[in-house]
């Protein structure tokens, strides 16, 4: 009986593991996962740390049917099938990748739920706290057609549509999702309200011949005399005529500037009067690149983001030492950085852009130092008390996936920069990179955020698997019981070091899921049960590595603001402790 009892006992023990519970399913990598049952929270995890409709490492067609133990592929397949069912009445959605389709389907679920306004509150949060641009416009347009939200769209449109070109984006999204249907009344009026607030300069900044032009926009939106634009401004965009240069001085100066082919004193004066943007000047006066960039710097016609994105162009134009210093001072200005609200990975992108041959190295080094210094301001207002252990996913899916088609920065890079912020902001931080194995990262508090991010990126994880199940084991082996564990990942975690059918990996006895090793960790000491697990989804796929309950927090975001959110979840701020969804609902619902 001894052998039988031992076998029966082990089988019973395995059956009680989280990975073997009925609600366990598989993620796209074939590892154990759990659906996020609240559609609002699911939408947050899929959008806060990802850009809409960008290429993904995993897709439905390449899902791994089996790997390790636990989970049911049928659950994932059924979930993706339901997504397509929900989108059957939308035009063109089949052209999107499966993750983008699931974002839209989840948004539909939110709009049809008991708290429909959450959809617009999430869009508001994305645009104004996470600094995501395209996704909020998608959610706004979608909300305009949903019964539970369409009456709210007009009051949300002006706070979500923050730039003139986003009006055009909304119209393109509407055409994509709903074909040639007329705009819903709330969206029509809301976009008109947003357009009216931008003024002559804002509209001219984004005037181009690409569809939709401002003429197209004005034909699309129902307008009346003097709204959404002054009659003189509207007439210019419709006919090209300037009725009275005194009433439209920026347009008048821009038309005169367009006739110049030499960047002389008159062209410069017209450029100042028309408040022209850098794209126009660089395109119109290509042969005067150095003079154009020096003029833009002197006249402060470059905003912070434009300056950060053009450091390479400034460097390659060979501007004077004086102008390099002006740029350096501006980039490293604490006030300018904080006003600009840059996503932290933008600084890494700027630093990478400076890695160009055949430029003045002294100038390059000056600008690189300014970017590194600027990155430190991202952690200035963050304080994480106690012990924090943070783990950045540097697996293949994170390292090989760029944030967008045009980006030089990977999802792993974004995670590593957030690690750098925590390393400098936490009272007692432990920093790790993980892939096949886990590597601890050494640093000093004198290092910059980007310097620490570079160390995380360079850590040797012995391969690019996604073995997050080793995280709780490492904590246990080191005797670490931190106040919080933060995992930065796409959450497509494997169950073990083996890849079924590919002949890699370890023995069957070592196969584990994150949910199982986390459950084991919680029983390892009396203090462990008080440890918070914060799963920050980057490039989120809509599922979780651990089920809800206890000190488990699911959130997403490229911005350092996610650390403020997790602190409020723990109840360590002056505000009342609130789950992630409740925080978004409370702060970003327009009263």
Number of C-alpha atoms within 10 A of each C-alpha: 6 7 8 9 10 11 12 12 12 12 11 11 10 15 13 12 16 24 30 17 14 11 14 23 24 31 29 25 24 27 31 34 33 25 22 19 12 13 23 27 23 25 29 28 28 28 28 29 28 24 19 24 17 17 18 21 16 19 14 13 8 11 16 17 18 18 21 20 17 25 27 22 21 12 17 24 16 10 14 17 11 13 18 16 11 16 18 11 11 12 15 14 18 13 11 14 17 21 24 23 21 23 27 22 21 24 26 22 18 25 26 16 16 10 13 22 21 26 30 31 25 29 33 29 22 25 21 17 19 23 18 24 20 19 21 28 26 22 24 29 26 25 28 24 21 15 11 19 22 22 16 19 26 21 17 22 29 20 16 26 26 17 18 23 18 20 22 20 18 23 23 17 18 25 17 15 19 19 13 10 9 12 19 18 17 22 28 20 21 25 27 23 19 23 25 18 15 16 15 18 18 16 19 21 17 16 16 12 9 7 11 18 17 24 18 14 19 18 11 14 19 14 14 10 9 12 14 23 21 16 13 17 23 21 15 17 20 15 9 13 15 19 14 12 12 10 13 17 16 20 27 20 20 20 16 14 24 14 10 14 12 15 20 11 9 13 20 19 14 20 26 19 16 22 19 23 19 21 10 15 21 15 10 19 15 13 13 15 21 18 17 22 24 21 17 20 20 13 13 14 18 17 15 19 17 13 21 23 16 18 23 20 16 24 22 18 17 18 20 15 13 10 18 22 15 14 24 20 15 21 27 20 16 18 11 16 19 13 10 12 16 19 19 25 24 19 26 24 19 23 22 14 17 21 12 13 8 8 15 14 13 11 20 20 12 16 26 23 16 21 24 21 19 24 28 22 20 25 21 13 10 18 16 21 15 12 18 24 24 26 27 30 35 33 26 16 26 28 19 15 22 22 25 17 10 8 11 15 21 20 27 29 27 30 32 30 30 28 29 30 25 27 29 25 22 18 13 17 19 20 23 25 29 30 26 25 21 23 19 17 19 13 18 10 11 9 16 23 30 27 18 27 27 16 18 30 23 13 18 19 20 12 16 18 22 28 26 31 23 23 23 22 16 14 18 19 10 9 12 16 23 21 20 23 22 21 25 28 29 30 30 29 28 29 29 28 24 21 19 15 8 7 8 10 14 12 10 11 7 13 17 23 28 28 24 21 20 23 15 16 21 17 11 15 13 9 13 21 16 15 19 20 21 22 24 27 29 29 32 28 26 27 26 27 28 26 20 14 7 11 14 16 20 24 26 30 30 25 22 21 17 20 23 15 20 27 20 19 23 18 14 14 14 8 11 12 17 17 19 20 20 15 18 23 20 13 13 19 18 14 7
